[in-house]
Amino acid sequence: MKELLGNDLDTAHFFVLRGRAAILRIQPVLVRLSSLCEQTGAMDYLEYFLTGHDNLKKIPYLVLVGKRSNLNLAELRAEDLKGAVLVYEYKVLGMPSRVFTTSDFNGSRAVIAPPAERTRISASVGRYLMAHGAQVVMLSYAGEGNEKWSECFDGSVGDKKRLWTTQTREVGATIVLEKTTDETLAAMGKHTRRNLRYYRRKAEAELGCTFEGDVKSVLNKAQLIELNAASTHPVSEVVLERRYRTMKELDGLFCVGVKTPHGQWMSLLGGRRHHGVSEIDWQMNRGGLEKYSVGTVIRAYLIEHEIEIGTDRLFFEGGTPHSMRNAFISEKAVDIVVAQRSLFVSLLRRLAHWSPPRNNFLLQTLVDPALRWELH
């Protein structure tokens, strides 16, 4: 692996692609690079994430870390690269802000590099972006981090006009599926096991509900709109439209559901499948059925169904408030944040202090009192 990808970042050469169309053109290269870097599947759904509701508000860039300077992008191979980092630039009033983030909380699909090199490549890309005018850069990647942070930043951040910090977070959102449902549930708490079985039986006995493993082929837009309007947590029309469109148009996306004998959907759950992993993106539960805990019901069916079709793991994008989260395996992500010592960054941090951001992880990190900032 090291011989194939190289690990001498001092001789790295950077190439930057801007915009969704340019990035998508080299997706096959990124898919191959992900496989070489032990991140199989990380770039399989590149278009899906590039066109996410929040990411559409930002400008995407792909920073390629090449082995040499004379790379021909038209003939680019994964073997020509040491790594690649996908970042998004925030826009303020429609204008570029020079604030960049990987927009990848779990750190699984933005920094593509061999495990032993992710820290150095991330720091190197951070240096490159800062040298080209960035005000803030936040890069997140999967792994345990590196105890020798100072060594990385001595050579990667540069002068005394910049601040940097790092943190390692627990981001586990994966459940391992065993050969049987009983074996899988055995890893969960007694209360969770009881509820998964109890509420499924209750819904079947009192509502006559059934499970549909391939809703994608039968669901129409009117049905999705109706369930959303009646759901416990309805989403906006824009988000709903994207769910429906991507589910129908993109290969690998799936939807399962639970319905009544009259064909009314009680719950729908959608996501992506690849390489033995089913990634859950969203769920919609009909309101007024709280005593049946339909969110638990569909999860009970889901576990059984995924085991039957040979899935190895379930991954819940963004985690889940359900008690089955206690069965998540331990996974970690590392954040590297570099910021200019500028008036702009000072004002940005003050604004975040005055109005704490609820859904912006970068701003939350900038004002996190637990983090120690170093000067370089």
C-alpha positions, 0 to 999 in steps of 0.5 A, a space after each residue: 500500500 505505501 509503495 503504491 500510494 507513496 508517503 512523502 508529502 514534501 514532494 506532493 503536488 496539488 491540483 484543484 477542481 472547482 464545481 460539481 460537474 468537474 468533480 463528478 467527471 473524475 468520480 471513477 478515479 476517486 472510487 478506485 482511490 477509495 479502494 486503494 486507501 481502505 475506504 471502499 464505497 466512500 465515493 460511490 454516492 458522490 453525486 448524492 452528497 454534492 447535491 445535498 440540500 445544505 451542500 447546494 448552498 456551498 461551492 465544492 472543491 476537490 483538492 488532489 494530492 499528486 505524486 508529480 507535477 505533470 499530471 494530465 487530468 484527462 488521463 488521471 489514474 488513482 495510482 497517480 495520487 497520494 490522496 484527495 480531499 473534498 471541501 465546500 466553501 460557504 457563501 455569504 449573501 451569494 459570495 464566496 466566504 473563504 471558509 471551507 469545511 469537508 461537511 462530513 461529520 463522520 469523516 468517512 467520505 471527504 478525506 481519501 488517503 491511506 489510514 497512516 497518512 490521513 493526518 499528514 495529508 489533511 494538514 498539508 491540504 489545510 496549509 495549501 488552502 490557507 496559503 491560497 487565501 482561506 480564512 478558516 479550514 475544517 477537515 474531518 476524517 476517520 481515524 484515531 488521530 496523531 499524537 504528534 500534532 505539532 510536528 504536522 503543523 510545524 510543517 503544514 501551517 507555516 507562519 505565526 499568523 494562524 491558529 490551529 486545533 484538533 479534536 477526536 470524536 466518537 461518531 459510532 453509528 454502525 450496527 453489525 448484523 450477525 447471521 440471524 436476527 436473534 444473534 444481532 439483537 443479542 448485542 443490544 440491551 434487554 429493553 431494546 430487544 423487548 421493544 423491537 419484538 413487542 411493538 412489531 407484534 402489537 402493530 401486526 396484531 392490532 393494525 394488520 401491518 405488513 412490511 414492504 422491502 422494495 418501496 422504491 418501485 411502487 411509491 408515488 409522489 402523492 403518497 410521499 407527500 401525504 405521509 409527510 403531511 401526516 408525519 411526526 416530523 414533516 420536512 420542507 417541500 424542497 427536501 421531500 422533492 429531493 428524497 423522491 427524485 434521488 430515490 427514483 433516479 440514482 442506482 443503489 438508493 432504496 426505500 422500505 416501508 410498513 403499511 396498513 391492509 388498506 395500503 396506507 403507509 405507516 412508516 418509510 425509511 430510505 438510504 443507500 446500499 453498497 459493499 455490504 453496508 446499508 446507510 440509512 438517510 431518513 425516516 418518516 413516521 405517521 403521527 397519531 400512532 405513538 402507542 405502536 412506536 412505528 419507528 421501532 416497528 420499521 427498525 425491527 423489520 429492517 434488521 430482519 430484512 437486511 440480514 435476509 439479503 446479506 447486508 453486513 452492517 447498518 449505518 445511521 447517517 447522523 446517528 439515531 435517538 433510538 435506544 439501539 444506538 447503544 449497540 453502535 460499534 466504536 468509531 472515531 473521527 478527527 477534526 483539524 481546524 486552521 484559522 487566520 488571525 484576522 478581523 474576519 475570523 474574530 468577527 465570525 467567532 464573536 457572532 457564533 458566541 452571540 448567536 450559538 449555531 444549532 446546525 453548523 458544526 464548524 461554528 460550534 467548533 470555533 467557539 468550543 471552550 474545551 478546545 485548545 488553540 495553538 499558534 503557528 
